[in-house]
Amino acid sequence: MKALVWHGRNDVRIDTVPDPEIKEANDIIIKITSTAICGSDLHILDGLVPTMKKGDILGHEFMGEVVEVGSSVQKFKKGDRVVVPFTIACGHCEYCHDTLFSLCDNSNPNPDLARANLGHSISGIFGYSHMLGGFDGGQAEYVRVPYADVGPVKVPESLHDDQALFLSDIFPTGYMAAENANISRGDTVAVWGCGPVGQFAIQSAWMLGAKRVIAIDNVPERLALAQQYSAVEVIKTTDRDDVYEILMEMTNGKGPDSCIDAVGAEAHGDTMIGKVIDKTKEVLQLPMSRPYVLQQIIMSCKKAGTVSIPGVYVGMVNELPFGAAMNKALNFKMGQTHVQRYLKPLLQKIEEGLIDPSFIITHRMKLADAPKAYELFKHKKDNCVKVVLTP
């Protein structure tokens, strides 16, 4: 089959690789009908994610048709149309019982690698390094899905792929981000980053009762998308802007009740010094988790406010104003998304017409053009916000 394969930093290619096979009784094989590029895939492209190996198949946002079924699988049969969560969970460990599926004890076959990098093992993740299981991803023609009775859900025929695909990751991730933000009715919520996760965090903040949502980004087309579909107030960041001062003016000095970091490890500095540091690290190929968004959030969030972090961080993050966070009594909540917890309720919201996730798609391309799609997405060319690939 054809698949998008990692060959090293900034080097991904379409290769011919072996077809996946049933390995365990609880596996299914899916023929991919739609897959997408996630912002966190760019961390892999940029060399930020440790334990990647040449030949790894990328992709963790995908859906398709079941073509093979393991002997113990109860939920699915050949021909079923399913969407698959990016986190892989066993369904019966302590964390799965508590619906903390991304912390599953059993689904990662490489727990020692995870412990060496994270302190503990977390769940396996499709197409996202060997410390998270070394599982082949879904930017391919076919993929093996373990623990099939725990993860995927059937997609009703009334929904097309574009409506269901983002249940695999970014819709639940945005929703959990808003849920973690501890939003009460009437609150002001600020969202840093209007990429796909940020867009869904914004929509979810409205669903959970926010009175005001302020979107912060430096990409005009992302802010325009948020204004068009989510009726937000916006802050467009530039070298001259001080986001803290603007937020204080907008909130009469109080600060937002909740702040969501939907950017993560590859935030870019708003200052010339920040940009010089970024460029130096890039030239030297140094791993970097940029703290600029978290710096702004910690200073801007109201006293005793909540900071929600769905944006992916890897390794160490330096230069955080942690004293401000402690003295202001800020509450932090973060983590990989417990996708299985949200699949059915969010699928119901789509079926009821409360949201159509397809609004986020700006580009549709063939799997064969995936390397070009990565370039478009990474460099935000042609107003690219979200790319969907079809084999």
C-alpha positions in Angstrom: 0.0 0.0 0.0 1.0 3.7 -0.2 1.6 5.6 3.0 3.3 8.8 4.2 6.6 7.9 5.8 8.9 9.8 8.0 12.6 9.9 6.8 13.9 12.5 9.1 13.5 16.2 10.1 11.5 18.0 7.4 11.6 14.9 5.2 8.3 13.0 4.6 7.6 10.9 1.5 5.0 8.7 0.0 6.4 5.2 0.0 5.2 1.7 -0.8 5.0 -0.3 2.5 3.5 -3.7 3.5 -0.2 -3.9 4.1 -1.3 -4.1 7.7 -2.3 -7.4 9.1 -4.4 -8.6 12.1 -2.0 -9.2 15.0 -4.3 -9.6 17.9 -7.8 -10.9 18.3 -9.2 -7.4 19.1 -7.8 -5.7 16.0 -9.6 -4.5 12.9 -8.2 -3.3 9.6 -9.6 -0.1 8.1 -9.5 1.0 4.5 -8.9 4.8 4.9 -11.5 7.0 3.2 -10.4 10.3 4.8 -7.3 11.4 6.8 -6.0 14.8 7.9 -2.9 16.6 8.9 -2.8 17.8 12.5 -0.9 20.7 13.9 0.9 18.3 16.2 2.2 16.4 13.1 4.3 19.5 12.4 6.1 18.8 15.7 7.3 15.5 14.1 8.1 17.2 10.9 10.2 19.8 12.7 12.1 17.1 14.7 10.7 18.0 18.1 9.3 14.5 18.9 11.9 12.0 20.3 12.0 8.3 19.4 10.9 8.7 15.8 12.5 6.2 13.4 13.0 6.3 9.7 10.2 4.4 8.1 7.5 5.4 10.6 4.0 5.9 9.0 2.4 9.2 10.2 -1.1 10.3 10.8 -3.6 10.1 13.7 -6.7 11.7 12.3 -8.5 9.2 10.1 -11.7 7.3 9.4 -12.7 4.6 6.9 -14.4 1.2 6.2 -13.7 -1.9 8.2 -12.2 -4.6 5.8 -10.9 -7.2 8.3 -12.1 -8.1 11.8 -10.2 -9.9 14.6 -11.8 -13.0 16.2 -12.8 -11.3 19.5 -14.2 -8.1 18.1 -17.8 -7.6 19.0 -18.8 -4.1 17.9 -17.9 -4.2 14.2 -18.2 -6.2 11.0 -16.8 -5.8 7.5 -18.3 -2.8 5.7 -18.9 -0.7 8.8 -17.9 2.9 8.5 -16.0 4.1 11.5 -14.0 7.1 12.9 -11.0 6.2 15.1 -9.7 8.1 18.2 -6.1 9.0 18.0 -5.5 7.7 21.5 -5.4 3.9 21.9 -7.0 2.5 25.1 -7.4 -1.0 26.6 -10.8 -0.2 28.3 -10.2 -2.1 31.5 -7.2 -0.6 33.4 -7.7 1.9 36.3 -7.4 5.0 34.0 -9.8 3.6 31.4 -12.3 2.9 34.2 -12.0 6.5 35.2 -12.5 7.6 31.5 -8.9 8.9 31.5 -8.3 7.0 28.2 -5.2 8.9 27.1 -3.5 7.7 30.3 -4.2 4.0 29.6 -1.7 1.7 31.4 -1.8 -1.1 28.8 -2.0 0.1 25.2 1.6 1.3 24.9 3.9 -1.6 24.1 7.0 0.6 24.8 6.3 1.8 28.4 10.0 2.0 29.2 10.6 4.5 26.4 7.7 6.6 27.6 8.9 6.5 31.3 12.3 7.6 30.2 10.9 10.7 28.5 7.8 11.4 30.5 8.2 9.8 33.9 5.3 7.4 33.3 3.9 5.6 30.3 0.7 7.0 28.8 -1.6 5.5 26.1 -0.4 4.5 22.7 -1.0 7.0 19.9 -1.2 6.4 16.2 1.7 7.6 14.1 3.4 9.5 16.9 6.8 8.0 17.9 8.0 4.8 19.5 7.7 6.2 23.0 4.0 6.3 22.3 3.9 2.8 20.9 5.4 2.9 17.5 1.9 2.3 15.9 1.5 2.9 12.2 -0.5 6.0 11.5 -3.5 6.6 9.2 -2.0 8.8 6.5 -2.1 5.6 4.4 -4.4 3.5 2.4 -5.0 1.0 5.2 -4.3 0.9 9.0 -4.5 -1.6 11.8 -6.6 -0.5 14.8 -6.0 -2.3 18.1 -8.5 -2.6 21.0 -11.3 -2.0 18.4 -14.2 -2.5 20.8 -12.9 0.3 22.9 -12.0 3.0 20.4 -13.8 3.5 17.2 -17.5 4.4 16.7 -19.8 3.8 13.8 -20.6 6.7 11.6 -24.2 7.0 10.5 -24.9 7.2 6.8 -26.6 10.5 7.3 -23.1 12.1 7.9 -20.5 12.5 5.3 -16.8 12.1 6.1 -16.1 15.8 6.4 -18.6 16.0 9.3 -17.3 13.0 11.2 -13.5 12.9 10.5 -12.6 15.4 13.2 -14.1 13.3 16.0 -10.8 11.5 15.7 -8.9 14.3 17.4 -9.4 18.0 17.0 -13.2 18.4 17.9 -12.9 16.4 21.1 -9.5 18.1 21.8 -11.1 21.6 21.5 -14.1 20.5 23.5 -12.0 19.0 26.4 -9.9 22.2 26.3 -13.1 24.2 26.9 -14.3 21.8 29.6 -10.9 22.0 31.3 -11.2 25.7 31.3 -13.9 25.5 34.0 -16.2 27.9 32.2 -19.2 29.3 34.1 -22.1 31.1 32.4 -21.1 34.7 31.8 -17.4 34.1 31.7 -14.8 35.7 29.4 -12.6 33.1 27.7 -9.4 34.0 25.8 -8.1 31.4 23.3 -4.5 31.7 22.0 -4.3 30.1 18.6 -7.0 29.9 16.0 -5.8 26.8 14.2 -8.2 23.8 14.0 -8.0 23.0 17.8 -8.5 26.6 18.7 -11.5 26.9 16.4 -13.2 24.0 18.1 -12.2 25.3 21.6 -13.9 28.6 20.7 -17.1 26.9 19.5 -17.1 24.6 22.6 -16.6 27.6 24.9 -19.8 29.1 23.5 -21.6 25.7 24.1 -20.4 25.7 27.7 -21.9 29.1 28.5 -19.2 31.7 27.8 -20.4 35.3 27.5 -17.3 36.6 25.6 -14.7 34.7 23.7 -11.5 36.5 22.6 -9.4 34.9 19.9 -5.7 35.7 19.7 -3.6 34.9 16.6 -1.2 36.4 14.1 -2.7 34.7 11.0 -5.4 36.8 9.4 -7.3 33.9 7.7 -7.5 32.1 11.0 -9.0 35.1 12.8 -11.4 35.7 9.9 -12.5 32.0 10.1 -13.2 32.5 13.9 -15.1 35.7 13.3 -17.1 34.1 10.5 -18.2 31.0 12.3 -17.8 31.8 16.0 -18.6 35.5 16.5 -15.5 36.2 18.5 -13.7 39.3 19.5 -10.1 39.2 18.1 -6.6 40.3 18.9 -4.2 40.2 16.0 -0.7 40.0 17.4 2.1 41.9 15.8 5.6 43.0 16.9 4.2 46.1 18.4 1.2 44.6 20.3 1.2 43.8 24.0 -1.4 41.1 24.4 -1.5 41.6 28.1 -2.2 45.4 27.8 -5.0 44.8 25.3 -6.6 42.1 27.4 -6.5 44.3 30.5 -8.2 47.1 28.5 -10.9 44.7 27.2 -11.6 43.3 30.6 -11.3 46.5 32.7 -8.1 45.3 34.3 -9.5 41.9 35.5 -8.2 39.6 32.9 -10.0 36.7 31.2 -11.7 34.2 33.6 -10.2 31.3 31.6 -7.3 31.1 29.1 -6.8 28.3 26.6 -3.4 27.6 25.0 -4.3 26.0 21.7 -0.8 26.7 20.3 1.7 24.5 22.3 5.4 23.9 21.7 5.8 25.8 18.5 4.5 29.2 19.5 6.4 32.1 17.8 7.7 35.1 19.8 6.0 38.4 19.4 9.4 40.2 20.0 12.5 40.6 17.9 14.5 38.8 20.6 12.0 35.9 20.6 12.3 35.6 16.8 16.1 35.7 16.9 16.1 32.9 19.6 13.7 30.8 17.5 15.8 31.2 14.4 19.1 30.3 16.2 17.5 27.2 17.6 16.2 26.2 14.2 19.5 26.7 12.4 21.3 24.7 15.1 18.5 22.1 15.0 17.9 22.4 18.7 14.7 21.0 20.2 12.5 23.8 21.3 9.3 24.3 23.2 8.6 28.0 22.9 7.0 29.5 26.1 5.7 32.7 24.6 2.0 31.9 24.8 2.2 30.5 28.3 4.1 33.6 29.4 1.3 35.8 28.1 -1.4 33.5 29.6 0.1 33.4 33.1 0.4 37.2 33.2 -3.0 37.9 31.6 -5.3 35.4 33.3 -7.4 36.8 36.2 -6.4 36.0 39.8 -7.6 32.4 40.6 -8.5 31.9 36.9 -8.1 28.7 35.0 -5.4 27.9 32.4 -6.3 25.0 30.0 -3.5 23.6 27.8 -4.5 21.3 24.9 -1.5 22.5 22.9 1.1 19.8 22.7 4.4 20.4 24.6 7.4 18.1 24.4 10.5 18.2 26.6 11.4 21.1 28.8 9.8 24.5 28.8 12.0 27.3 30.2 11.4 31.0 31.2 7.9 30.6 32.5 6.8 33.2 35.1 5.9 30.5 37.5 6.1 32.9 40.5 3.2 34.8 38.9 1.2 31.6 38.4 1.7 30.6 42.1 1.0 34.0 43.6 -2.1 34.6 41.5 -3.4 31.2 42.5 -3.9 30.1 38.9 -5.5 26.7 38.2 -3.9 24.6 35.5 -5.6 21.7 33.7 -4.0 19.9 30.6 -3.4 16.6 28.9 -3.8 14.5 25.8 -7.5 14.2 25.0 -9.5 11.3 26.4 -11.2 11.0 23.0 -13.2 7.9 23.8 -15.1 9.9 26.5 -16.4 12.4 24.0 -17.0 10.5 20.8 -20.7 9.6 21.3 -21.9 12.9 22.9 -20.1 15.0 20.2 -21.3 12.7 17.5 -24.8 13.5 18.8 -24.2 17.2 18.6 -23.2 16.8 15.0 -26.3 14.7 14.2 -28.5 17.3 15.9 -27.0 20.1 13.7 -25.5 22.0 16.7 -22.2 22.0 14.9 -20.8 21.1 11.4 -17.1 20.5 11.9 -16.4 20.6 8.2 -16.3 24.4 8.4 -12.6 24.1 9.3 -11.5 22.5 6.0 -9.7 24.8 3.6 -7.9 22.3 1.4 -8.6 18.8 0.0 -5.8 16.9 -1.6 -4.8 13.3 -2.5 -2.7 11.2 -0.2 -0.1 11.1 -3.0 0.3 14.9 -2.5 0.8 14.7 1.3 4.4 16.0 1.3 3.2 19.1 -0.6 0.2 19.4 1.8 2.6 19.4 4.8 4.5 22.3 3.2 1.3 24.2 2.6 0.1 23.6 6.2 3.4 24.3 7.9 4.0 27.6 6.1 0.4 28.6 6.0 0.5 29.1 2.2 -2.7 29.7 0.2 -4.6 30.5 3.4 -4.3 26.9 4.5 -5.9 26.1 7.9 -6.8 22.4 7.6 -6.0 19.8 5.0 -8.0 16.6 4.4 -6.3 13.8 2.4 -8.0 11.0 0.5 -6.2 7.9 -0.8 
